[in-house]
Amino acid sequence: MPHYAKTEALRLLRNRRHIIFVVAFPVMLYLINANMYGRQIDPGGVTYSVVIMVSMAAYGALSAAVMSTAVPWAVRNYLSSAIQETGARNRIEAVRHARARGWL
């Protein structure tokens, strides 16, 4: 379990957009909304700060799920742009060009 947590922490820190939308944005929204509506009680008897906290946790989880599925597409796009920059017709040619130029 500690290895899994370490791997996930490193994965989180690698992508700055991921940190902004999964951690910072929900925390910022929670602090703003909890200060404005936190002491009010909804009809179910729960304070709005609790409702907002659960909403922001759900938003963070949804953002994490979206970002984790977007990563393979991003890698494919980066590879495609790198292949185009070398002037190669396919990935094998791109590797040959990169090795010939000392990039790999």
C-alpha positions as a Python dict, from the first residue, in 0.01 Angstrom:
ca = {
    (1, 'M'): (0, 0, 0),
    (2, 'P'): (277, 256, 75),
    (3, 'H'): (431, 186, -266),
    (4, 'Y'): (96, 254, -433),
    (5, 'A'): (55, 582, -240),
    (6, 'K'): (409, 690, -334),
    (7, 'T'): (347, 608, -700),
    (8, 'E'): (22, 804, -704),
    (9, 'A'): (184, 1102, -529),
    (10, 'L'): (465, 1112, -787),
    (11, 'R'): (212, 1081, -1067),
    (12, 'L'): (12, 1368, -921),
    (13, 'L'): (316, 1595, -887),
    (14, 'R'): (429, 1529, -1244),
    (15, 'N'): (134, 1702, -1406),
    (16, 'R'): (83, 2063, -1294),
    (17, 'R'): (-256, 2101, -1463),
    (18, 'H'): (-368, 1795, -1275),
    (19, 'I'): (-268, 1953, -942),
    (20, 'I'): (-449, 2276, -1023),
    (21, 'F'): (-779, 2119, -1124),
    (22, 'V'): (-786, 1825, -882),
    (23, 'V'): (-643, 1982, -566),
    (24, 'A'): (-612, 2360, -576),
    (25, 'F'): (-936, 2451, -755),
    (26, 'P'): (-1169, 2247, -529),
    (27, 'V'): (-993, 2374, -215),
    (28, 'M'): (-1021, 2733, -333),
    (29, 'L'): (-1391, 2694, -416),
    (30, 'Y'): (-1456, 2527, -82),
    (31, 'L'): (-1289, 2808, 113),
    (32, 'I'): (-1479, 3077, -77),
    (33, 'N'): (-1818, 2908, -50),
    (34, 'A'): (-1775, 2786, 308),
    (35, 'N'): (-1696, 3140, 420),
    (36, 'M'): (-2005, 3274, 243),
    (37, 'Y'): (-2259, 3002, 325),
    (38, 'G'): (-2091, 2779, 585),
    (39, 'R'): (-2309, 2857, 887),
    (40, 'Q'): (-2641, 2819, 706),
    (41, 'I'): (-2830, 2493, 745),
    (42, 'D'): (-3005, 2322, 454),
    (43, 'P'): (-3355, 2166, 490),
    (44, 'G'): (-3200, 1826, 571),
    (45, 'G'): (-3030, 1963, 883),
    (46, 'V'): (-2676, 1960, 744),
    (47, 'T'): (-2466, 2274, 727),
    (48, 'Y'): (-2380, 2401, 383),
    (49, 'S'): (-2008, 2372, 453),
    (50, 'V'): (-2050, 1992, 471),
    (51, 'V'): (-2253, 1989, 149),
    (52, 'I'): (-1990, 2203, -23),
    (53, 'M'): (-1706, 1979, 104),
    (54, 'V'): (-1873, 1668, -39),
    (55, 'S'): (-1940, 1850, -368),
    (56, 'M'): (-1577, 1958, -400),
    (57, 'A'): (-1454, 1606, -319),
    (58, 'A'): (-1678, 1471, -595),
    (59, 'Y'): (-1547, 1739, -834),
    (60, 'G'): (-1187, 1646, -750),
    (61, 'A'): (-1258, 1275, -803),
    (62, 'L'): (-1428, 1343, -1136),
    (63, 'S'): (-1140, 1565, -1250),
    (64, 'A'): (-889, 1296, -1153),
    (65, 'A'): (-1083, 1039, -1354),
    (66, 'V'): (-1097, 1267, -1658),
    (67, 'M'): (-727, 1354, -1639),
    (68, 'S'): (-624, 990, -1606),
    (69, 'T'): (-810, 901, -1926),
    (70, 'A'): (-674, 1204, -2113),
    (71, 'V'): (-310, 1109, -2059),
    (72, 'P'): (-284, 840, -2332),
    (73, 'W'): (-427, 1080, -2587),
    (74, 'A'): (-177, 1346, -2486),
    (75, 'V'): (113, 1103, -2525),
    (76, 'R'): (-12, 1004, -2870),
    (77, 'N'): (-37, 1370, -2972),
    (78, 'Y'): (314, 1446, -2846),
    (79, 'L'): (452, 1148, -3036),
    (80, 'S'): (273, 1253, -3354),
    (81, 'S'): (412, 1606, -3332),
    (82, 'A'): (762, 1473, -3266),
    (83, 'I'): (739, 1245, -3568),
    (84, 'Q'): (628, 1537, -3787),
    (85, 'E'): (917, 1752, -3665),
    (86, 'T'): (1171, 1492, -3775),
    (87, 'G'): (1013, 1471, -4119),
    (88, 'A'): (970, 1096, -4083),
    (89, 'R'): (686, 896, -4234),
    (90, 'N'): (643, 666, -3932),
    (91, 'R'): (775, 597, -3582),
    (92, 'I'): (1058, 372, -3694),
    (93, 'E'): (1195, 639, -3927),
    (94, 'A'): (1157, 896, -3651),
    (95, 'V'): (1369, 681, -3419),
    (96, 'R'): (1635, 643, -3690),
    (97, 'H'): (1643, 1020, -3748),
    (98, 'A'): (1663, 1089, -3376),
    (99, 'R'): (1949, 841, -3326),
    (100, 'A'): (2137, 976, -3627),
    (101, 'R'): (2115, 1328, -3484),
    (102, 'G'): (2215, 1215, -3134),
    (103, 'W'): (1881, 1291, -2973),
    (104, 'L'): (1846, 935, -2839),
}
